[in-house]
């Protein structure tokens, strides 16, 4: 299980996840850049993600949907607001999520090298305490279920240029 810590802070309206992986920082970064890899771990096993668009540039958008066990679909999107390869990227929730005001308003992903591989820190910013309280139980369970999938993906053989 790569998840190292989960910190909920009502004062700053944030949920911070820290996960460690036994792979180089570049390899962890590349998992987020490639939509085919991203959809292998974004979304828990019981609601896998399908990315229909992934323009990983500042001002670009990612569009996806999660599919539930009974075929129900939940759309989502991100608008990338900052990208610093291979160290970090920021994204705001897109208009596809506008009907769900409880979703995080923004996310910041930071990647760094460690003595055993690499670390990912994800800070989710919410718009209110109520939004956090409504969303956190399901979101945390989904992230806890999804992150082992990223660990499995990273355990596969690297492609040329990843390591």
Backbone as CSV, one residue per row, in Angstrom:
resi,resn,N_x,N_y,N_z,CA_x,CA_y,CA_z,C_x,C_y,C_z
1,UNK,0.849,-1.185,0.000,0.000,0.000,0.000,0.882,1.231,0.000
2,UNK,0.840,2.020,-1.051,1.724,3.183,-1.140,1.289,4.365,-0.289
3,UNK,0.051,4.381,0.202,-0.451,5.528,0.947,0.274,5.658,2.285
4,UNK,0.910,6.805,2.502,1.689,7.048,3.708,0.879,7.796,4.754
5,UNK,0.097,8.800,4.306,-0.710,9.558,5.264,-1.891,10.222,4.558
6,UNK,-2.924,10.474,5.359,-4.107,11.217,4.928,-4.376,12.237,6.024
7,UNK,-4.355,13.522,5.659,-4.556,14.585,6.645,-5.735,15.448,6.223
8,UNK,-6.722,15.534,7.108,-7.894,16.376,6.863,-7.754,17.615,7.728
9,UNK,-7.842,18.792,7.122,-7.665,20.040,7.863,-8.837,20.976,7.563
10,UNK,-9.798,21.022,8.478,-10.977,21.874,8.280,-10.607,23.353,8.272
11,UNK,-9.541,23.739,8.989,-9.143,25.152,9.051,-8.680,25.661,7.684
12,UNK,-8.000,24.804,6.907,-7.529,25.217,5.581,-8.385,24.634,4.467
13,UNK,-9.426,23.864,4.832,-10.340,23.223,3.871,-9.594,22.309,2.916
14,UNK,-8.643,21.536,3.459,-7.837,20.671,2.598,-7.847,19.221,3.066
15,UNK,-7.668,18.363,2.099,-7.383,16.949,2.307,-6.046,16.710,1.625
16,UNK,-5.062,16.250,2.393,-3.721,16.021,1.854,-3.398,14.537,1.931
17,UNK,-3.030,13.982,0.783,-2.617,12.586,0.692,-1.138,12.546,0.368
18,UNK,-0.423,11.657,1.028,0.990,11.439,0.728,1.154,9.955,0.441
19,UNK,1.810,9.641,-0.675,2.029,8.249,-1.060,3.469,8.096,-1.540
20,UNK,4.083,7.004,-1.148,5.466,6.717,-1.535,5.501,5.503,-2.454
21,UNK,6.378,5.580,-3.451,6.485,4.521,-4.450,7.954,4.163,-4.661
22,UNK,8.249,2.882,-4.909,9.648,2.464,-5.073,10.137,2.623,-6.512
23,UNK,9.817,3.751,-7.125,10.238,4.007,-8.514,10.792,5.426,-8.597
24,UNK,11.604,5.701,-9.619,12.111,7.068,-9.779,10.986,8.084,-9.998
25,UNK,11.254,9.316,-9.615,10.271,10.400,-9.726,9.734,10.525,-11.151
26,UNK,10.598,10.422,-12.160,10.148,10.576,-13.543,9.115,9.517,-13.908
27,UNK,9.329,8.316,-13.439,8.389,7.235,-13.750,7.020,7.512,-13.120
28,UNK,7.015,7.993,-11.886,5.752,8.352,-11.232,5.076,9.478,-12.003
29,UNK,5.832,10.481,-12.382,5.293,11.611,-13.148,4.648,11.131,-14.447
30,UNK,5.332,10.266,-15.186,4.842,9.800,-16.480,3.486,9.092,-16.374
31,UNK,3.199,8.505,-15.232,1.892,7.849,-15.060,0.745,8.858,-15.143
32,UNK,1.022,10.109,-14.768,-0.010,11.146,-14.794,-0.105,11.835,-16.147
33,UNK,0.934,11.749,-16.936,0.978,12.443,-18.221,0.230,11.666,-19.304
34,UNK,0.288,10.351,-19.251,-0.287,9.485,-20.281,-1.714,9.093,-19.882
35,UNK,-2.735,9.516,-20.647,-4.118,9.201,-20.250,-4.426,7.705,-20.224
36,UNK,-3.751,6.909,-21.041,-3.997,5.462,-21.006,-3.507,4.855,-19.691
37,UNK,-2.429,5.390,-19.171,-1.961,4.926,-17.861,-2.820,5.513,-16.752
38,UNK,-3.165,6.777,-16.880,-3.969,7.469,-15.865,-5.294,6.761,-15.625
39,UNK,-5.923,6.293,-16.690,-7.220,5.652,-16.480,-7.081,4.254,-15.882
40,UNK,-5.886,3.760,-15.738,-5.693,2.478,-15.068,-5.688,2.618,-13.545
41,UNK,-5.558,3.879,-13.054,-5.580,4.038,-11.591,-6.465,5.179,-11.099
42,UNK,-6.915,6.104,-11.972,-7.788,7.184,-11.513,-9.188,6.622,-11.423
43,UNK,-9.670,6.456,-10.280,-10.951,5.797,-10.041,-10.677,4.466,-9.374
44,UNK,-11.479,4.119,-8.389,-11.278,2.855,-7.691,-11.656,1.675,-8.592
45,UNK,-11.248,0.462,-8.233,-11.562,-0.707,-9.076,-13.061,-0.872,-9.331
46,UNK,-13.910,-0.445,-8.394,-15.355,-0.587,-8.568,-15.976,0.545,-9.394
47,UNK,-15.180,1.532,-9.801,-15.658,2.636,-10.654,-14.482,3.131,-11.512
48,UNK,-14.072,2.308,-12.480,-12.896,2.684,-13.283,-13.138,3.946,-14.114
49,UNK,-12.038,4.627,-14.399,-12.085,5.876,-15.163,-11.841,5.617,-16.641
50,UNK,-12.499,6.423,-17.448,-12.240,6.476,-18.884,-11.988,7.933,-19.227
51,UNK,-10.805,8.228,-19.748,-10.480,9.597,-20.152,-10.831,9.770,-21.616
52,UNK,-11.662,10.750,-21.900,-12.064,11.041,-23.282,-11.251,12.175,-23.880
53,UNK,-10.550,12.912,-23.038,-9.726,14.032,-23.493,-8.660,14.280,-22.434
54,UNK,-7.427,14.558,-22.863,-6.359,14.809,-21.896,-5.322,15.714,-22.552
55,UNK,-5.526,17.003,-22.428,-4.602,18.010,-22.961,-3.772,18.519,-21.789
56,UNK,-2.647,17.836,-21.557,-1.824,18.122,-20.378,-0.904,19.306,-20.662
57,UNK,-1.519,20.489,-20.775,-0.811,21.752,-20.969,-1.486,22.785,-20.056
58,UNK,-0.773,23.847,-19.711,-1.393,24.902,-18.902,-2.557,25.481,-19.712
59,UNK,-3.734,25.486,-19.122,-4.950,25.908,-19.804,-5.680,24.757,-20.478
60,UNK,-5.020,23.605,-20.594,-5.648,22.424,-21.193,-6.582,21.736,-20.216
61,UNK,-7.350,20.791,-20.730,-8.343,20.092,-19.917,-8.177,18.586,-20.009
62,UNK,-8.562,17.927,-18.932,-8.739,16.479,-18.933,-10.225,16.239,-18.682
63,UNK,-10.808,15.352,-19.461,-12.222,15.002,-19.297,-12.314,13.493,-19.137
64,UNK,-13.112,13.073,-18.179,-13.214,11.647,-17.905,-14.587,11.324,-17.326
65,UNK,-14.870,10.039,-17.255,-16.041,9.594,-16.503,-15.672,8.315,-15.772
66,UNK,-16.320,8.119,-14.633,-16.195,6.890,-13.867,-17.438,6.057,-14.141
67,UNK,-17.255,4.756,-14.243,-18.384,3.872,-14.525,-18.614,2.952,-13.335
68,UNK,-19.817,2.998,-12.776,-20.174,2.170,-11.638,-20.529,0.754,-12.050
69,UNK,-20.730,-0.092,-11.057,-21.009,-1.514,-11.288,-22.280,-1.750,-12.088
70,UNK,-23.246,-0.842,-11.986,-24.514,-0.989,-12.707,-24.574,-0.119,-13.953
71,UNK,-23.404,0.334,-14.411,-23.336,1.124,-15.632,-23.561,2.613,-15.439
72,UNK,-23.825,3.063,-14.209,-23.988,4.490,-13.981,-22.663,5.201,-14.239
73,UNK,-22.746,6.453,-14.695,-21.540,7.202,-15.046,-21.529,8.538,-14.304
74,UNK,-20.316,8.922,-13.860,-20.098,10.214,-13.217,-19.010,10.930,-13.991
75,UNK,-19.349,12.085,-14.552,-18.391,12.851,-15.343,-17.546,13.742,-14.453
76,UNK,-16.349,14.009,-14.910,-15.459,14.928,-14.229,-14.502,15.543,-15.229
77,UNK,-13.933,16.645,-14.846,-12.908,17.263,-15.691,-11.990,18.104,-14.825
78,UNK,-10.810,18.342,-15.344,-9.842,19.221,-14.692,-9.380,20.232,-15.716
79,UNK,-9.078,21.419,-15.260,-8.405,22.421,-16.089,-7.025,22.618,-15.468
80,UNK,-5.996,22.340,-16.258,-4.629,22.446,-15.735,-4.233,23.917,-15.647
81,UNK,-3.816,24.334,-14.460,-3.473,25.741,-14.240,-1.977,25.977,-14.082
82,UNK,-1.228,24.943,-13.795,0.228,25.055,-13.694,0.821,23.667,-13.891
83,UNK,1.919,23.592,-14.627,2.623,22.326,-14.843,4.116,22.615,-14.777
84,UNK,4.806,21.899,-13.903,6.251,22.018,-13.759,6.829,20.602,-13.859
85,UNK,7.070,20.139,-15.104,7.546,18.756,-15.279,8.843,18.513,-14.507
86,UNK,9.027,17.573,-13.913,8.463,16.401,-13.332,8.161,16.590,-11.839
87,UNK,7.986,17.878,-11.458,7.850,18.221,-10.040,6.424,18.456,-9.546
88,UNK,5.554,19.034,-10.378,4.212,19.340,-9.861,3.254,19.720,-10.985
89,UNK,1.990,19.622,-10.687,0.955,20.233,-11.517,-0.236,20.601,-10.653
90,UNK,-0.970,21.631,-11.078,-2.168,22.111,-10.395,-3.338,21.994,-11.359
91,UNK,-4.501,21.715,-10.822,-5.697,21.644,-11.655,-6.900,22.147,-10.866
92,UNK,-7.824,22.787,-11.575,-9.109,23.190,-10.999,-10.167,22.253,-11.543
93,UNK,-11.182,22.018,-10.743,-12.295,21.239,-11.246,-12.934,21.982,-12.397
94,UNK,-13.339,21.249,-13.409,-13.940,21.845,-14.580,-15.432,21.990,-14.459
95,UNK,-16.043,22.545,-15.477,-17.487,22.764,-15.442,-18.277,21.454,-15.453
96,UNK,-17.635,20.333,-15.817,-18.327,19.045,-15.762,-18.693,18.678,-14.336
97,UNK,-17.997,19.260,-13.383,-18.256,18.977,-11.975,-19.104,20.064,-11.317
98,UNK,-19.539,21.038,-12.095,-20.225,22.199,-11.527,-21.500,21.824,-10.775
99,UNK,-22.166,20.750,-11.196,-23.403,20.390,-10.504,-23.133,19.803,-9.116
100,UNK,-21.895,19.438,-8.830,-21.545,18.893,-7.526,-20.619,19.878,-6.809
101,UNK,-21.217,20.808,-6.075,-20.433,21.845,-5.409,-19.574,21.313,-4.274
102,UNK,-19.758,20.037,-3.912,-18.953,19.457,-2.848,-17.594,18.952,-3.325
103,UNK,-17.414,18.828,-4.631,-16.139,18.340,-5.144,-15.041,19.347,-4.832
104,UNK,-13.790,18.867,-4.726,-12.699,19.817,-4.460,-12.644,20.886,-5.544
105,UNK,-12.358,22.105,-5.119,-12.266,23.214,-6.067,-10.956,23.169,-6.843
106,UNK,-9.916,22.630,-6.217,-8.625,22.540,-6.896,-7.797,21.416,-6.285
107,UNK,-6.777,21.017,-7.045,-5.864,19.966,-6.597,-4.451,20.389,-6.963
108,UNK,-3.515,20.086,-6.088,-2.102,20.305,-6.386,-1.371,18.998,-6.136
109,UNK,-0.700,18.514,-7.168,0.100,17.295,-7.070,1.568,17.692,-7.094
110,UNK,2.313,17.191,-6.118,3.748,17.448,-6.051,4.470,16.104,-6.040
111,UNK,5.565,16.039,-6.797,6.348,14.807,-6.910,7.791,15.115,-6.501
112,UNK,8.392,14.214,-5.748,9.781,14.427,-5.332,10.494,13.088,-5.193
113,UNK,11.799,13.135,-5.339,12.625,11.947,-5.141,12.823,11.721,-3.648
114,UNK,12.892,10.448,-3.273,13.194,10.073,-1.885,14.328,9.046,-1.906
115,UNK,14.783,8.678,-0.740,15.877,7.695,-0.664,15.432,6.310,-1.113
116,UNK,14.107,6.070,-1.135,13.611,4.754,-1.551,12.844,4.798,-2.867
117,UNK,12.796,5.955,-3.510,12.072,6.063,-4.783,11.515,7.447,-4.977
118,UNK,10.201,7.576,-4.834,9.577,8.879,-5.048,8.344,9.029,-4.169
119,UNK,7.956,10.282,-3.979,6.801,10.617,-3.146,5.857,11.509,-3.934
120,UNK,4.571,11.238,-3.799,3.524,12.081,-4.381,2.716,12.675,-3.238
121,UNK,2.536,13.980,-3.273,1.677,14.661,-2.309,0.562,15.319,-3.093
122,UNK,-0.662,15.051,-2.696,-1.836,15.624,-3.367,-2.634,16.420,-2.346
123,UNK,-2.795,17.714,-2.604,-3.578,18.585,-1.718,-4.861,18.954,-2.457
124,UNK,-5.980,18.530,-1.902,-7.302,18.850,-2.454,-7.876,20.008,-1.654
125,UNK,-8.273,21.061,-2.328,-8.824,22.255,-1.672,-10.341,22.276,-1.872
126,UNK,-11.075,22.387,-0.786,-12.537,22.427,-0.854,-13.028,23.859,-0.687
127,UNK,-14.281,24.079,-1.075,-14.847,25.423,-1.001,-15.448,25.747,0.362
128,UNK,-15.753,24.714,1.165,-16.358,24.949,2.476,-16.187,23.713,3.353
129,UNK,-16.401,23.902,4.648,-16.364,22.770,5.576,-17.464,21.773,5.218
130,UNK,-18.638,22.287,4.845,-19.750,21.410,4.482,-19.391,20.553,3.268
131,UNK,-18.729,21.144,2.294,-18.316,20.396,1.104,-17.337,19.291,1.490
132,UNK,-16.408,19.615,2.388,-15.458,18.600,2.846,-16.193,17.459,3.538
133,UNK,-17.083,17.801,4.476,-17.772,16.774,5.252,-18.633,15.879,4.369
134,UNK,-19.249,16.464,3.342,-20.096,15.680,2.444,-19.285,14.740,1.565
135,UNK,-18.117,15.173,1.150,-17.350,14.468,0.128,-16.287,13.525,0.691
136,UNK,-15.695,13.882,1.820,-14.523,13.146,2.294,-14.703,11.645,2.478
137,UNK,-15.773,11.165,3.088,-15.828,9.711,3.298,-15.721,8.919,1.991
138,UNK,-16.503,9.277,1.003,-16.451,8.563,-0.277,-15.164,8.815,-1.034
139,UNK,-14.702,10.052,-0.991,-13.473,10.397,-1.701,-12.270,9.664,-1.112
140,UNK,-12.183,9.655,0.201,-11.055,8.978,0.843,-11.094,7.474,0.559
141,UNK,-12.264,6.863,0.635,-12.375,5.433,0.344,-11.988,5.150,-1.108
142,UNK,-12.425,6.012,-2.010,-12.087,5.832,-3.422,-10.598,5.964,-3.670
143,UNK,-9.976,6.957,-3.036,-8.533,7.140,-3.216,-7.744,5.986,-2.598
144,UNK,-8.186,5.522,-1.445,-7.496,4.381,-0.826,-7.603,3.137,-1.712
145,UNK,-8.706,2.975,-2.406,-8.874,1.830,-3.300,-8.105,2.022,-4.608
146,UNK,-7.975,3.276,-5.044,-7.339,3.550,-6.341,-5.814,3.510,-6.282
147,UNK,-5.217,3.995,-5.211,-3.755,4.118,-5.173,-3.005,2.795,-5.322
148,UNK,-3.486,1.679,-4.791,-2.772,0.422,-5.070,-2.709,0.093,-6.570
149,UNK,-3.681,0.572,-7.330,-3.640,0.362,-8.784,-2.458,1.109,-9.401
150,UNK,-2.157,2.309,-8.877,-0.989,3.054,-9.358,0.277,2.293,-8.986
151,UNK,0.317,1.734,-7.803,1.465,0.941,-7.380,1.663,-0.251,-8.330
152,UNK,0.568,-0.924,-8.688,0.648,-2.056,-9.622,1.149,-1.607,-10.992
153,UNK,0.638,-0.484,-11.476,1.069,0.035,-12.778,2.568,0.332,-12.762
154,UNK,3.046,0.961,-11.701,4.456,1.329,-11.620,5.360,0.112,-11.462
155,UNK,4.811,-0.998,-10.991,5.607,-2.218,-10.835,5.868,-2.906,-12.166
156,UNK,5.121,-2.531,-13.193,5.332,-3.115,-14.517,6.662,-2.630,-15.068
157,UNK,7.124,-3.289,-16.082,8.393,-2.911,-16.702,8.306,-1.497,-17.264
158,UNK,9.341,-0.708,-17.043,9.321,0.669,-17.592,9.432,0.653,-19.113
159,UNK,8.850,1.660,-19.727,9.029,1.835,-21.160,10.248,2.712,-21.373
160,UNK,10.738,2.749,-22.584,11.935,3.512,-22.899,11.775,4.977,-22.464
161,UNK,12.741,5.477,-21.723,12.738,6.874,-21.310,12.102,7.135,-19.962
162,UNK,11.472,6.129,-19.337,10.840,6.360,-18.035,11.853,6.393,-16.904
163,UNK,12.853,5.539,-16.965,13.806,5.459,-15.851,15.117,6.113,-16.201
